[in-house]
Amino acid sequence: MKWSETYIPTLREFPAEAELISHKLLTKAGYIRKLTSGIYNYLPLMQLVLLKITNIVREEMNRSGAQEILMPVLHPAELWQKSGRWEVYGKELMRMKDRHQRDLVLGGTHEEVITDLIKGELRSYRQLPINLYQIQTKFRDEIRPRFGLMRGREFMMKDAYTFDADEESFKVSYQKMVDAYFEIFKRCGLETKMVESDTGAMGGKDAHEFMVIVDTEGGENVIFYCDQCDYAANIDKATSLDLKNQKKDTPKKMEKVHTPNKKTIEEVTQFLGEPPEKLVKTLIYKADGNLVAALIRGDKEINEIKLKNALGCVELEMADFESIKKLTGAEVGFSGPVGLSGVKIIADEQVTELTNAVTGANQDDYHLVNVNPGKDFKMDQVVDIKSAEEGGVCPRCKKGKLVAARGIEVGNTFMLGTKYSKALGATFIDKDRKEKPFIMGSYGVGITRTAQAAVEKFHDEKGIIWPVSISPLHVSIIPVNVQNQTQREVAFEIYEGMRKNKMEVIIDDRDERAGVKFNDSDLIGLPLRITVGERTFKEKKVELSIRGKKERIFCSKEEAVKMSKNILDKLQDDISL
Ligand code: 9G3
Protein backbone atom coordinates (compact mmCIF):
# COMPACT_ATOMS: atom_id res chain seq x y z
CA MET A 1 0.00 0.00 0.00
CA LYS A 2 1.09 3.55 -0.65
CA TRP A 3 0.10 6.01 2.05
CA SER A 4 -0.72 8.61 -0.64
CA GLU A 5 -3.40 6.27 -2.04
CA THR A 6 -4.80 4.94 1.28
CA TYR A 7 -7.65 6.41 3.32
CA ILE A 8 -5.96 6.88 6.70
CA PRO A 9 -7.29 10.23 7.96
CA THR A 10 -4.99 10.77 10.96
CA LEU A 11 -5.76 13.79 13.10
CA ARG A 12 -3.39 16.23 14.75
CA GLU A 13 -5.45 16.32 17.94
CA PHE A 14 -7.44 13.85 20.03
CA PRO A 15 -11.21 14.12 19.52
CA ALA A 16 -12.62 16.08 22.48
CA GLU A 17 -15.64 13.84 23.12
CA ALA A 18 -13.69 10.55 23.40
CA GLU A 19 -12.88 9.66 27.01
CA LEU A 20 -11.02 6.37 26.76
CA ILE A 21 -7.46 6.41 25.44
CA SER A 22 -8.25 3.54 23.04
CA HIS A 23 -11.29 5.39 21.70
CA LYS A 24 -9.18 8.55 21.29
CA LEU A 25 -6.38 6.69 19.53
CA LEU A 26 -8.59 4.72 17.11
CA THR A 27 -10.23 8.00 16.06
CA LYS A 28 -7.03 10.08 15.88
CA ALA A 29 -5.17 7.33 14.00
CA GLY A 30 -7.90 7.15 11.34
CA TYR A 31 -9.24 3.68 12.21
CA ILE A 32 -12.86 4.61 13.02
CA ARG A 33 -15.27 7.46 12.41
CA LYS A 34 -18.51 7.87 14.32
CA LEU A 35 -21.74 7.92 12.26
CA THR A 36 -23.99 8.55 15.25
CA SER A 37 -24.03 7.70 18.95
CA GLY A 38 -22.60 4.21 19.43
CA ILE A 39 -22.40 3.50 15.70
CA TYR A 40 -19.11 3.60 13.78
CA ASN A 41 -17.54 3.38 10.33
CA TYR A 42 -14.57 0.99 10.25
CA LEU A 43 -11.96 2.57 7.95
CA PRO A 44 -9.39 0.53 5.93
CA LEU A 45 -6.89 -0.05 8.75
CA MET A 46 -9.67 -1.02 11.17
CA GLN A 47 -11.18 -3.39 8.63
CA LEU A 48 -7.79 -5.09 8.30
CA VAL A 49 -7.60 -5.53 12.08
CA LEU A 50 -11.12 -6.97 12.21
CA LEU A 51 -10.25 -9.41 9.43
CA LYS A 52 -7.16 -10.55 11.39
CA ILE A 53 -9.23 -11.13 14.53
CA THR A 54 -12.10 -12.88 12.74
CA ASN A 55 -9.62 -15.14 10.93
CA ILE A 56 -8.10 -16.19 14.26
CA VAL A 57 -11.60 -16.72 15.72
CA ARG A 58 -12.68 -18.72 12.67
CA GLU A 59 -9.58 -20.92 12.74
CA GLU A 60 -9.94 -21.77 16.41
CA MET A 61 -13.70 -22.27 16.23
CA ASN A 62 -13.35 -24.60 13.24
CA ARG A 63 -10.48 -26.41 14.97
CA SER A 64 -12.80 -27.04 17.93
CA GLY A 65 -15.27 -28.73 15.58
CA ALA A 66 -17.78 -25.88 15.43
CA GLN A 67 -19.54 -25.17 12.12
CA GLU A 68 -19.99 -21.66 10.77
CA ILE A 69 -23.43 -20.49 9.70
CA LEU A 70 -25.00 -17.06 9.27
CA MET A 71 -28.37 -16.29 10.84
CA PRO A 72 -30.71 -13.40 10.03
CA VAL A 73 -30.35 -10.04 11.74
CA LEU A 74 -34.13 -9.50 11.56
CA HIS A 75 -36.13 -11.74 13.93
CA PRO A 76 -39.89 -12.11 14.34
CA ALA A 77 -40.90 -10.65 17.73
CA GLU A 78 -42.83 -13.85 18.54
CA LEU A 79 -39.61 -15.79 19.20
CA TRP A 80 -38.46 -13.21 21.75
CA GLN A 81 -41.90 -13.10 23.29
CA LYS A 82 -41.87 -16.91 23.66
CA SER A 83 -38.49 -16.84 25.44
CA GLY A 84 -39.64 -13.95 27.63
CA ARG A 85 -36.77 -11.76 26.59
CA TRP A 86 -38.97 -9.30 24.70
CA GLU A 87 -39.85 -7.85 28.11
CA VAL A 88 -36.57 -8.62 29.87
CA TYR A 89 -34.35 -6.67 27.47
CA GLY A 90 -36.98 -4.03 27.03
CA LYS A 91 -35.71 -0.85 25.47
CA GLU A 92 -32.25 -2.32 24.88
CA LEU A 93 -33.80 -4.57 22.22
CA MET A 94 -33.75 -2.78 18.88
CA ARG A 95 -37.27 -3.14 17.51
CA MET A 96 -38.99 -2.19 14.27
CA LYS A 97 -42.16 -2.85 12.33
CA ASP A 98 -42.25 -4.14 8.76
CA ARG A 99 -44.53 -2.78 6.06
CA HIS A 100 -47.36 -4.97 7.37
CA GLN A 101 -46.88 -3.47 10.82
CA ARG A 102 -45.49 -6.76 12.15
CA ASP A 103 -43.02 -6.43 15.08
CA LEU A 104 -39.44 -7.34 14.25
CA VAL A 105 -36.28 -7.42 16.39
CA LEU A 106 -32.77 -6.49 15.27
CA GLY A 107 -30.79 -9.35 16.83
CA GLY A 108 -28.82 -8.55 19.97
CA THR A 109 -28.03 -12.26 20.23
CA HIS A 110 -29.38 -15.43 18.67
CA GLU A 111 -30.36 -18.00 21.29
CA GLU A 112 -33.99 -17.78 20.15
CA VAL A 113 -33.24 -17.99 16.42
CA ILE A 114 -30.76 -20.86 16.65
CA THR A 115 -33.08 -22.86 18.92
CA ASP A 116 -35.95 -22.31 16.50
CA LEU A 117 -33.71 -23.45 13.63
CA ILE A 118 -32.51 -26.58 15.44
CA LYS A 119 -36.01 -27.42 16.60
CA GLY A 120 -37.01 -28.40 13.11
CA GLU A 121 -33.70 -29.98 12.09
CA LEU A 122 -32.13 -32.05 14.89
CA ARG A 123 -34.41 -34.85 15.99
CA SER A 124 -32.09 -37.60 17.19
CA TYR A 125 -29.36 -37.92 19.85
CA ARG A 126 -27.24 -39.37 17.05
CA GLN A 127 -26.96 -35.89 15.55
CA LEU A 128 -25.56 -34.49 18.82
CA PRO A 129 -23.41 -32.83 20.00
CA ILE A 130 -23.29 -29.93 17.58
CA ASN A 131 -21.74 -26.44 17.81
CA LEU A 132 -22.96 -23.80 15.36
CA TYR A 133 -21.49 -20.31 15.24
CA GLN A 134 -21.64 -17.09 13.30
CA ILE A 135 -19.69 -13.84 13.05
CA GLN A 136 -22.18 -11.06 12.66
CA THR A 137 -23.27 -7.54 13.50
CA LYS A 138 -25.33 -7.26 16.67
CA PHE A 139 -27.64 -4.46 17.76
CA ARG A 140 -28.27 -3.30 21.32
CA ASP A 141 -29.82 0.05 22.09
CA GLU A 142 -27.48 0.89 24.97
CA ILE A 143 -28.91 3.65 27.12
CA ARG A 144 -25.53 5.39 27.24
CA PRO A 145 -23.26 4.21 24.42
CA ARG A 146 -19.69 5.22 25.23
CA PHE A 147 -16.03 4.35 24.98
CA GLY A 148 -16.18 3.92 21.21
CA LEU A 149 -16.45 0.26 20.21
CA MET A 150 -16.43 -0.90 23.84
CA ARG A 151 -20.10 -0.18 24.38
CA GLY A 152 -21.62 0.44 20.96
CA ARG A 153 -25.15 0.06 19.67
CA GLU A 154 -23.99 -1.85 16.59
CA PHE A 155 -21.01 -4.16 16.99
CA MET A 156 -19.45 -7.38 15.70
CA MET A 157 -19.77 -10.56 17.72
CA LYS A 158 -18.88 -14.18 17.20
CA ASP A 159 -21.70 -16.07 18.82
CA ALA A 160 -21.73 -19.85 19.13
CA TYR A 161 -24.38 -22.25 20.36
CA THR A 162 -23.95 -25.87 21.47
CA PHE A 163 -26.60 -28.56 21.67
CA ASP A 164 -26.01 -31.69 23.76
CA ALA A 165 -28.10 -34.70 24.77
CA ASP A 166 -26.99 -34.71 28.40
CA GLU A 167 -24.97 -32.84 31.06
CA GLU A 168 -21.89 -35.01 30.66
CA SER A 169 -21.66 -34.38 26.95
CA PHE A 170 -22.39 -30.66 27.53
CA LYS A 171 -19.43 -30.34 29.89
CA VAL A 172 -17.16 -31.55 27.08
CA SER A 173 -18.69 -29.03 24.64
CA TYR A 174 -18.32 -26.20 27.15
CA GLN A 175 -14.69 -27.08 27.89
CA LYS A 176 -13.90 -27.13 24.16
CA MET A 177 -15.17 -23.55 23.92
CA VAL A 178 -13.17 -22.50 27.01
CA ASP A 179 -10.01 -23.99 25.50
CA ALA A 180 -10.74 -22.33 22.15
CA TYR A 181 -11.24 -18.97 23.89
CA PHE A 182 -7.90 -19.08 25.67
CA GLU A 183 -6.26 -19.91 22.31
CA ILE A 184 -8.16 -17.17 20.45
CA PHE A 185 -7.21 -14.41 22.85
CA LYS A 186 -3.62 -15.64 23.21
CA ARG A 187 -3.25 -15.60 19.43
CA CYS A 188 -4.63 -12.06 19.46
CA GLY A 189 -1.79 -11.15 21.81
CA LEU A 190 -4.18 -10.69 24.72
CA GLU A 191 -3.76 -12.51 27.99
CA THR A 192 -7.20 -13.09 29.52
CA LYS A 193 -8.49 -14.16 32.90
CA MET A 194 -11.54 -16.45 32.95
CA VAL A 195 -13.83 -15.40 35.79
CA GLU A 196 -17.09 -16.77 37.15
CA SER A 197 -19.96 -14.48 36.23
CA ASP A 198 -23.63 -14.09 36.83
CA THR A 199 -26.01 -15.62 34.28
CA GLY A 200 -28.37 -12.66 34.80
CA ALA A 201 -31.20 -12.36 32.30
CA MET A 202 -29.73 -15.26 30.35
CA GLY A 203 -30.93 -17.76 32.89
CA GLY A 204 -29.15 -21.08 32.97
CA LYS A 205 -26.72 -22.40 35.56
CA ASP A 206 -23.25 -20.92 35.35
CA ALA A 207 -21.38 -18.51 33.16
CA HIS A 208 -17.86 -17.19 32.70
CA GLU A 209 -16.33 -14.02 31.32
CA PHE A 210 -12.96 -13.65 29.64
CA MET A 211 -11.34 -10.47 30.87
CA VAL A 212 -8.40 -8.47 29.52
CA ILE A 213 -6.89 -6.92 32.64
CA VAL A 214 -6.22 -3.19 32.20
CA ASP A 215 -5.48 -0.56 34.82
CA THR A 216 -7.32 2.20 32.98
CA GLU A 217 -10.95 3.25 33.30
CA GLY A 218 -11.48 1.13 30.17
CA GLY A 219 -11.63 -1.78 32.55
CA GLU A 220 -15.34 -1.37 33.22
CA ASN A 221 -15.59 -4.68 35.06
CA VAL A 222 -14.24 -5.23 38.54
CA ILE A 223 -13.03 -8.77 39.15
CA PHE A 224 -11.51 -10.54 42.14
CA TYR A 225 -9.00 -13.36 41.96
CA CYS A 226 -7.26 -15.37 44.66
CA ASP A 227 -3.54 -14.82 45.14
CA GLN A 228 -3.08 -18.53 45.89
CA CYS A 229 -5.59 -20.68 43.95
CA ASP A 230 -7.33 -20.21 40.60
CA TYR A 231 -10.54 -18.76 42.04
CA ALA A 232 -11.65 -15.74 40.00
CA ALA A 233 -15.07 -14.08 39.75
CA ASN A 234 -16.52 -10.76 38.68
CA ILE A 235 -17.92 -8.42 41.31
CA ASP A 236 -21.49 -9.59 40.67
CA LYS A 237 -20.52 -13.16 41.55
CA ALA A 238 -17.48 -13.01 43.83
CA THR A 239 -17.85 -13.95 47.47
CA SER A 240 -15.32 -14.00 50.29
CA LEU A 241 -15.11 -15.76 53.64
CA ASP A 242 -15.81 -13.25 56.33
CA LEU A 243 -13.41 -13.96 59.17
CA LYS A 244 -14.18 -10.66 60.91
CA ASN A 245 -16.70 -12.53 63.01
CA GLN A 246 -18.39 -10.21 65.44
CA LYS A 247 -17.62 -11.10 69.04
CA LYS A 248 -20.98 -12.17 70.42
CA ASP A 249 -21.82 -9.47 73.00
CA THR A 250 -24.68 -10.06 75.40
CA PRO A 251 -27.73 -8.38 73.85
CA LYS A 252 -28.64 -5.13 75.62
CA LYS A 253 -31.93 -3.27 75.69
CA MET A 254 -32.67 -1.30 72.51
CA GLU A 255 -32.71 2.49 72.94
CA LYS A 256 -33.58 5.47 70.76
CA VAL A 257 -30.81 8.08 70.53
CA HIS A 258 -31.00 11.68 69.29
CA THR A 259 -28.66 11.97 66.32
CA PRO A 260 -29.38 15.47 65.00
CA ASN A 261 -28.79 15.58 61.24
CA LYS A 262 -26.44 12.59 61.40
CA LYS A 263 -27.29 10.68 58.22
CA THR A 264 -24.22 9.10 56.60
CA ILE A 265 -22.45 6.01 57.94
CA GLU A 266 -19.45 8.16 58.94
CA GLU A 267 -21.53 10.84 60.69
CA VAL A 268 -23.65 8.34 62.65
CA THR A 269 -20.81 6.00 63.66
CA GLN A 270 -18.53 8.88 64.68
CA PHE A 271 -21.31 10.58 66.62
CA LEU A 272 -22.15 7.33 68.45
CA GLY A 273 -18.54 6.17 68.73
CA GLU A 274 -19.35 2.87 67.03
CA PRO A 275 -17.40 1.23 64.12
CA PRO A 276 -19.19 1.05 60.71
CA GLU A 277 -19.48 -2.73 60.99
CA LYS A 278 -21.87 -2.24 63.93
CA LEU A 279 -24.28 -0.28 61.74
CA VAL A 280 -27.12 -1.85 59.73
CA LYS A 281 -27.34 0.16 56.49
CA THR A 282 -31.00 0.09 55.39
CA LEU A 283 -31.50 0.76 51.67
CA ILE A 284 -35.02 1.04 50.28
CA TYR A 285 -35.42 -0.24 46.73
CA LYS A 286 -38.26 -0.53 44.25
CA ALA A 287 -38.26 -4.09 42.80
CA ASP A 288 -40.71 -4.48 39.91
CA GLY A 289 -42.59 -1.60 41.54
CA ASN A 290 -42.69 -3.07 45.08
CA LEU A 291 -40.71 -1.53 47.93
CA VAL A 292 -38.00 -3.69 49.50
CA ALA A 293 -35.71 -2.92 52.44
CA ALA A 294 -32.20 -4.29 51.88
CA LEU A 295 -30.00 -4.53 54.99
CA ILE A 296 -26.23 -4.66 54.85
CA ARG A 297 -23.45 -4.02 57.37
CA GLY A 298 -22.25 -0.41 57.37
CA ASP A 299 -18.73 -1.31 56.21
CA LYS A 300 -19.89 -3.22 53.12
CA GLU A 301 -21.26 -2.24 49.70
CA ILE A 302 -24.50 -3.71 48.37
CA ASN A 303 -24.28 -5.53 45.02
CA GLU A 304 -27.42 -4.76 43.03
CA ILE A 305 -27.04 -7.74 40.66
CA LYS A 306 -26.91 -10.10 43.63
CA LEU A 307 -29.89 -8.28 45.16
CA LYS A 308 -31.81 -8.48 41.85
CA ASN A 309 -31.07 -12.22 41.55
CA ALA A 310 -32.08 -12.81 45.19
CA LEU A 311 -35.36 -10.98 44.61
CA GLY A 312 -35.88 -12.53 41.17
CA CYS A 313 -37.10 -9.19 39.88
CA VAL A 314 -36.67 -7.66 36.41
CA GLU A 315 -36.56 -3.97 37.36
CA LEU A 316 -34.59 -2.83 40.40
CA GLU A 317 -33.92 0.78 41.35
CA MET A 318 -33.32 2.84 44.51
CA ALA A 319 -36.66 4.10 45.84
CA ASP A 320 -37.24 7.83 45.49
CA PHE A 321 -37.19 10.08 48.55
CA GLU A 322 -40.97 10.45 48.67
CA SER A 323 -41.51 6.67 48.76
CA ILE A 324 -38.89 6.34 51.51
CA LYS A 325 -40.50 9.15 53.54
CA LYS A 326 -43.92 7.55 53.09
CA LEU A 327 -42.71 4.08 54.09
CA THR A 328 -40.44 4.94 57.01
CA GLY A 329 -41.84 8.31 58.08
CA ALA A 330 -38.33 9.73 57.93
CA GLU A 331 -35.76 11.27 55.63
CA VAL A 332 -33.21 9.09 53.85
CA GLY A 333 -30.43 8.30 56.32
CA PHE A 334 -32.76 7.50 59.21
CA SER A 335 -34.24 4.31 57.69
CA GLY A 336 -34.09 1.14 59.75
CA PRO A 337 -35.71 -2.32 59.85
CA VAL A 338 -37.28 -2.00 63.35
CA GLY A 339 -41.01 -1.51 63.15
CA LEU A 340 -40.98 -1.43 59.36
CA SER A 341 -44.16 -3.02 58.02
CA GLY A 342 -45.66 -3.65 54.62
CA VAL A 343 -42.30 -4.17 53.02
CA LYS A 344 -40.07 -7.18 52.35
CA ILE A 345 -36.88 -7.13 54.42
CA ILE A 346 -33.91 -8.83 52.78
CA ALA A 347 -30.67 -8.94 54.78
CA ASP A 348 -27.11 -9.76 53.86
CA GLU A 349 -26.01 -12.83 55.81
CA GLN A 350 -23.53 -10.80 57.92
CA VAL A 351 -26.39 -8.77 59.41
CA THR A 352 -27.63 -11.86 61.27
CA GLU A 353 -24.29 -12.05 63.16
CA LEU A 354 -24.62 -8.56 64.59
CA THR A 355 -25.41 -7.92 68.25
CA ASN A 356 -26.27 -4.54 69.75
CA ALA A 357 -26.21 -2.92 66.32
CA VAL A 358 -27.07 0.65 65.28
CA THR A 359 -29.93 1.31 62.84
CA GLY A 360 -32.05 4.24 61.73
CA ALA A 361 -35.08 4.79 63.94
CA ASN A 362 -37.41 5.61 61.03
CA GLN A 363 -37.69 9.05 62.66
CA ASP A 364 -35.82 12.17 61.55
CA ASP A 365 -32.70 12.85 63.66
CA TYR A 366 -32.97 9.58 65.59
CA HIS A 367 -31.18 6.24 65.49
CA LEU A 368 -31.61 3.05 67.52
CA VAL A 369 -28.74 1.39 69.39
CA ASN A 370 -28.45 -2.09 70.89
CA VAL A 371 -30.62 -3.44 68.10
CA ASN A 372 -30.54 -7.22 67.81
CA PRO A 373 -31.60 -8.99 64.59
CA GLY A 374 -34.31 -11.57 65.03
CA LYS A 375 -35.25 -10.03 68.38
CA ASP A 376 -35.88 -6.37 67.44
CA PHE A 377 -36.63 -6.88 63.74
CA LYS A 378 -37.50 -9.73 61.41
CA MET A 379 -35.84 -10.64 58.14
CA ASP A 380 -37.85 -12.23 55.35
CA GLN A 381 -34.77 -13.35 53.40
CA VAL A 382 -31.09 -13.76 54.38
CA VAL A 383 -28.66 -14.02 51.46
CA ASP A 384 -25.26 -12.73 50.27
CA ILE A 385 -26.05 -9.36 48.65
CA LYS A 386 -22.73 -7.63 49.24
CA SER A 387 -19.86 -6.95 46.86
CA ALA A 388 -16.65 -8.80 47.64
CA GLU A 389 -13.68 -6.66 48.62
CA GLU A 390 -9.94 -6.71 48.07
CA GLY A 391 -8.24 -8.60 50.88
CA GLY A 392 -11.23 -10.84 51.54
CA VAL A 393 -10.43 -14.48 52.22
CA CYS A 394 -10.76 -16.73 49.16
CA PRO A 395 -13.99 -18.73 49.39
CA ARG A 396 -12.41 -21.68 47.60
CA CYS A 397 -8.98 -22.36 49.16
CA LYS A 398 -9.85 -20.40 52.33
CA LYS A 399 -6.18 -19.39 52.56
CA GLY A 400 -5.53 -16.91 49.75
CA LYS A 401 -6.59 -13.29 49.73
CA LEU A 402 -8.77 -11.73 47.02
CA VAL A 403 -6.98 -9.30 44.68
CA ALA A 404 -9.14 -6.75 42.84
CA ALA A 405 -8.52 -5.90 39.19
CA ARG A 406 -10.25 -4.06 36.39
CA GLY A 407 -11.05 -5.90 33.18
CA ILE A 408 -12.52 -5.52 29.72
CA GLU A 409 -14.92 -8.38 28.95
CA VAL A 410 -13.95 -9.69 25.51
CA GLY A 411 -15.69 -13.06 25.73
CA ASN A 412 -18.42 -14.79 27.64
CA THR A 413 -19.72 -18.35 27.96
CA PHE A 414 -23.07 -19.42 29.33
CA MET A 415 -24.38 -22.75 30.57
CA LEU A 416 -27.98 -22.36 29.45
CA GLY A 417 -29.35 -25.76 30.44
CA THR A 418 -32.78 -26.25 28.86
CA LYS A 419 -34.07 -22.68 29.32
CA TYR A 420 -34.38 -21.93 25.58
CA SER A 421 -35.07 -25.46 24.33
CA LYS A 422 -37.98 -25.76 26.80
CA ALA A 423 -39.26 -22.24 26.10
CA LEU A 424 -39.30 -22.94 22.37
CA GLY A 425 -40.21 -26.65 22.55
CA ALA A 426 -36.97 -27.82 20.94
CA THR A 427 -36.57 -31.51 21.74
CA PHE A 428 -34.80 -34.61 20.37
CA ILE A 429 -35.41 -38.35 20.71
CA ASP A 430 -32.87 -39.81 23.10
CA LYS A 431 -31.40 -43.35 23.13
CA ASP A 432 -34.23 -44.43 25.42
CA ARG A 433 -36.64 -43.20 22.72
CA LYS A 434 -37.86 -40.43 25.08
CA GLU A 435 -38.40 -36.86 23.86
CA LYS A 436 -35.97 -34.51 25.69
CA PRO A 437 -35.07 -30.80 25.51
CA PHE A 438 -31.55 -30.02 24.30
CA ILE A 439 -28.92 -29.01 26.85
CA MET A 440 -27.54 -25.75 25.47
CA GLY A 441 -24.61 -23.40 25.83
CA SER A 442 -23.92 -20.03 24.22
CA TYR A 443 -20.54 -18.40 23.74
CA GLY A 444 -19.69 -14.87 22.64
CA VAL A 445 -16.53 -13.08 21.52
CA GLY A 446 -16.72 -9.32 21.08
CA ILE A 447 -14.78 -8.87 17.81
CA THR A 448 -14.81 -5.06 17.67
CA ARG A 449 -14.43 -4.87 21.45
CA THR A 450 -11.37 -7.18 21.29
CA ALA A 451 -9.75 -4.84 18.76
CA GLN A 452 -10.25 -1.84 21.01
CA ALA A 453 -9.22 -3.79 24.11
CA ALA A 454 -5.86 -4.47 22.43
CA VAL A 455 -5.38 -0.71 21.96
CA GLU A 456 -6.43 -0.02 25.55
CA LYS A 457 -3.84 -2.55 26.69
CA PHE A 458 -1.04 -1.74 24.26
CA HIS A 459 -0.27 1.89 23.54
CA ASP A 460 2.11 4.65 24.59
CA GLU A 461 2.10 8.43 24.43
CA LYS A 462 2.85 8.32 20.70
CA GLY A 463 0.04 6.00 19.72
CA ILE A 464 -1.06 2.39 19.23
CA ILE A 465 1.26 -0.61 19.63
CA TRP A 466 -0.51 -3.50 17.86
CA PRO A 467 0.30 -7.11 18.67
CA VAL A 468 1.83 -8.33 15.39
CA SER A 469 -0.90 -10.99 15.00
CA ILE A 470 -3.73 -8.46 14.69
CA SER A 471 -1.84 -5.46 13.35
CA PRO A 472 -3.47 -4.13 10.14
CA LEU A 473 -0.09 -4.27 8.38
CA HIS A 474 3.41 -5.32 9.44
CA VAL A 475 5.85 -2.71 8.12
CA SER A 476 5.83 1.01 7.42
CA ILE A 477 8.64 2.29 5.17
CA ILE A 478 9.51 5.96 5.53
CA PRO A 479 11.57 7.68 2.85
CA VAL A 480 12.40 10.74 4.95
CA ASN A 481 12.56 12.98 1.90
CA VAL A 482 10.73 11.78 -1.22
CA GLN A 483 12.36 14.63 -3.17
CA ASN A 484 15.71 12.88 -2.60
CA GLN A 485 16.22 10.45 -5.48
CA THR A 486 18.36 7.94 -3.56
CA GLN A 487 16.01 7.81 -0.59
CA ARG A 488 12.97 7.38 -2.80
CA GLU A 489 14.58 4.67 -4.95
CA VAL A 490 15.95 2.68 -2.00
CA ALA A 491 12.62 2.92 -0.17
CA PHE A 492 10.66 1.67 -3.17
CA GLU A 493 13.22 -1.07 -3.82
CA ILE A 494 12.67 -2.43 -0.30
CA TYR A 495 8.91 -1.90 -0.67
CA GLU A 496 8.78 -3.98 -3.88
CA GLY A 497 11.02 -6.61 -2.31
CA MET A 498 8.63 -6.93 0.63
CA ARG A 499 5.56 -7.13 -1.55
CA LYS A 500 7.23 -9.90 -3.53
CA ASN A 501 7.66 -11.68 -0.19
CA LYS A 502 3.95 -11.21 0.53
CA MET A 503 4.73 -8.93 3.45
CA GLU A 504 2.05 -6.47 4.52
CA VAL A 505 3.78 -3.16 3.96
CA ILE A 506 2.87 0.49 3.54
CA ILE A 507 5.25 3.11 2.17
CA ASP A 508 4.81 6.70 3.23
CA ASP A 509 5.31 8.27 -0.19
CA ARG A 510 3.68 11.56 0.85
CA ASP A 511 5.59 14.75 0.22
CA GLU A 512 5.35 15.60 3.91
CA ARG A 513 7.82 16.75 6.58
CA ALA A 514 9.72 13.91 8.27
CA GLY A 515 8.09 14.70 11.63
CA VAL A 516 4.60 14.21 10.25
CA LYS A 517 5.60 10.84 8.81
CA PHE A 518 7.26 9.63 12.00
CA ASN A 519 4.32 10.76 14.14
CA ASP A 520 1.77 9.09 11.87
CA SER A 521 3.82 5.90 11.79
CA ASP A 522 3.97 5.78 15.60
CA LEU A 523 0.30 6.69 15.81
CA ILE A 524 -1.07 3.88 13.62
CA GLY A 525 1.09 1.46 15.56
CA LEU A 526 2.54 -1.05 13.06
CA PRO A 527 5.16 -3.33 14.67
CA LEU A 528 8.10 -2.49 12.35
CA ARG A 529 9.37 0.70 10.73
CA ILE A 530 12.12 1.12 8.12
CA THR A 531 13.63 4.58 7.83
CA VAL A 532 15.42 5.53 4.64
CA GLY A 533 17.16 8.82 5.35
CA GLU A 534 20.46 10.73 5.06
CA ARG A 535 22.39 7.86 6.66
CA THR A 536 21.38 5.68 3.73
CA PHE A 537 23.27 7.84 1.32
CA LYS A 538 26.42 8.20 3.38
CA GLU A 539 26.67 4.79 5.05
CA LYS A 540 24.48 2.76 2.68
CA LYS A 541 22.39 1.79 5.74
CA VAL A 542 18.67 1.74 6.44
CA GLU A 543 17.32 1.86 9.99
CA LEU A 544 14.85 -0.70 11.41
CA SER A 545 12.89 0.11 14.57
CA ILE A 546 10.38 -2.01 16.47
CA ARG A 547 7.30 -0.14 17.77
CA GLY A 548 7.42 0.20 21.52
CA LYS A 549 11.09 -0.78 21.78
CA LYS A 550 14.14 1.53 21.97
CA GLU A 551 16.61 -0.52 19.96
CA ARG A 552 17.63 0.62 16.46
CA ILE A 553 18.90 -1.93 13.92
CA PHE A 554 20.91 -0.92 10.87
CA CYS A 555 21.38 -2.99 7.74
CA SER A 556 21.98 -2.62 4.03
CA LYS A 557 19.03 -2.22 1.70
CA GLU A 558 19.80 -5.73 0.39
CA GLU A 559 19.42 -7.21 3.89
CA ALA A 560 16.35 -5.16 4.80
CA VAL A 561 13.68 -7.61 3.60
CA LYS A 562 15.27 -10.66 5.22
CA MET A 563 16.04 -8.81 8.44
CA SER A 564 12.44 -7.56 8.62
CA LYS A 565 11.01 -11.03 8.10
CA ASN A 566 13.19 -12.39 10.91
CA ILE A 567 12.08 -9.63 13.27
CA LEU A 568 8.40 -10.15 12.42
CA ASP A 569 8.71 -13.93 12.82
CA LYS A 570 10.31 -13.37 16.24
CA LEU A 571 7.50 -11.02 17.29
CA GLN A 572 4.95 -13.61 16.17
CA ASP A 573 6.79 -16.40 18.05
CA ASP A 574 6.71 -14.27 21.21
CA ILE A 575 2.92 -14.21 20.92
CA SER A 576 2.62 -17.94 20.38
CA LEU A 577 4.73 -18.75 23.45
C1 9G3 B 1 -30.24 -8.64 23.67
C2 9G3 B 1 -29.87 -7.40 24.15
C3 9G3 B 1 -28.88 -7.27 25.10
C4 9G3 B 1 -28.24 -8.42 25.57
C5 9G3 B 1 -28.63 -9.66 25.09
C6 9G3 B 1 -29.62 -9.77 24.13
C7 9G3 B 1 -26.61 -9.39 26.91
C8 9G3 B 1 -27.95 -10.82 25.58
C9 9G3 B 1 -26.25 -11.77 27.00
C10 9G3 B 1 -25.57 -12.46 25.85
C11 9G3 B 1 -25.67 -13.93 25.92
C12 9G3 B 1 -24.97 -14.67 24.85
C13 9G3 B 1 -24.80 -15.22 22.52
C14 9G3 B 1 -23.31 -15.21 22.61
C15 9G3 B 1 -22.85 -15.40 23.99
C16 9G3 B 1 -23.50 -14.48 24.97
N1 9G3 B 1 -27.23 -8.31 26.49
N2 9G3 B 1 -26.97 -10.62 26.48
O1 9G3 B 1 -28.25 -11.96 25.21
F1 9G3 B 1 -31.16 -8.71 22.72
CL1 9G3 B 1 -30.67 -6.01 23.54
O2 9G3 B 1 -25.13 -11.85 24.95
N3 9G3 B 1 -25.41 -14.35 23.52
Residues whose N, C-alpha, C, O or C-beta is under 5 A from the ligand:
A	BS01	9G3	Y89 E92 L93 G108 T109 H110 F139 R140 K158 D159 A160 N412 S442 Y443 G444
